[in-house]
Amino acid sequence: MAFNDFFLYFGMVVIGLLLEDLARRLHFIITKTHYKEHHFTFGKYFFLLLFPLVAVFITTLRLGTTALSAFLICAAVGTFLEWLVGFSYYQVVGERLWTYHRYAIKKYTSFLSIPIWGLAGVFIWLLSRAIS
């Protein structure tokens, strides 16, 4: 059963990514202009996270609030650790390990990466349930 939950979550994430690519291709077919692939918009960001966040919601309904707890804890801890590694690297080497151009948190992480850390946490939690 835990294996099915993992594949349901993973499948919804992959479907979301494939649908984003399909939308980009349809945009080209309809408008005959290339979609700006390396141009940030909140629409693209929202669409990228839509299916994974729906997968978290469905997982929470199926398995209880532990999935939501994993999402929230990993979002906070992952963001903090990303900031800490970036800050530490800067202190030791004198240059930034990575650069965020949008909504940076003290130059070493971004508000936009917070839900991605949460999604990764749910993924790891479901994977650990599936293999144990």
RODREN-326156 format. One line per 4 residues: their letters; for each residue z negated, y negated, x of C-alpha. Coordinates in steps of 0.5 Angstrom, whole numbers, plus 500, padded with zeros to 3 digits. Example, Ala and Ser with C-alpha at 12.3 -4.5 7.8 and 13.67 -1.06 7.14 Angstrom:
<sites>
AS> 484/509/525; 486/502/527
</sites>
This chain:
<sites>
MAFN> 500/500/500; 498/495/506; 505/497/509; 508/495/502
DFFL> 505/488/502; 507/487/509; 514/488/508; 514/484/501
YFGM> 511/478/505; 516/479/511; 522/480/506; 520/473/502
VVIG> 520/470/509; 527/472/511; 530/471/504; 528/464/505
LLLE> 531/463/512; 537/466/509; 538/462/503; 537/456/508
DLAR> 543/458/512; 547/459/505; 545/452/503; 548/450/509
RLHF> 554/454/509; 555/452/502; 554/444/503; 560/445/508
IITK> 564/449/503; 563/443/498; 563/437/502; 568/439/508
THYK> 563/436/513; 558/439/517; 550/439/515; 546/435/520
EHHF> 543/442/523; 538/438/528; 537/432/524; 530/432/520
TFGK> 529/431/513; 523/433/508; 528/437/504; 530/442/509
YFFL> 523/442/511; 520/443/504; 526/449/503; 524/452/510
LLFP> 517/453/507; 518/454/500; 519/462/500; 514/463/505
LVAV> 509/459/501; 511/463/495; 510/469/499; 503/467/501
FITT> 501/465/493; 504/472/491; 500/475/497; 494/472/494
LRLG> 495/474/487; 496/481/489; 490/482/495; 485/476/493
TTAL> 483/470/496; 483/473/503; 490/472/504; 489/464/502
SAFL> 483/464/507; 487/467/513; 492/462/511; 487/456/512
ICAA> 483/459/517; 489/460/522; 493/453/520; 486/450/522
VGTF> 485/454/528; 492/455/530; 493/447/530; 487/446/534
LEWL> 489/451/539; 496/448/540; 493/441/541; 488/444/546
VGFS> 493/448/550; 498/441/550; 492/437/552; 490/441/558
YYQV> 497/442/560; 497/435/561; 491/434/564; 493/439/569
VGER> 500/438/571; 501/431/568; 506/432/564; 507/434/556
LWTY> 508/442/555; 512/440/549; 514/433/545; 513/432/537
HRYA> 517/426/535; 515/426/528; 508/426/525; 504/428/532
IKKY> 497/429/532; 495/425/538; 501/427/542; 500/434/543
TSFL> 501/438/536; 504/435/529; 502/435/522; 509/439/520
SIPI> 506/445/524; 500/446/520; 503/450/515; 507/454/520
WGLA> 500/456/523; 498/459/517; 504/463/515; 503/466/522
GVFI> 496/468/520; 498/471/514; 503/475/517; 498/477/523
WLLS> 493/479/518; 498/483/513; 501/487/520; 494/488/522
RAIS> 492/491/515; 499/495/515; 498/499/522; 490/500/521
</sites>
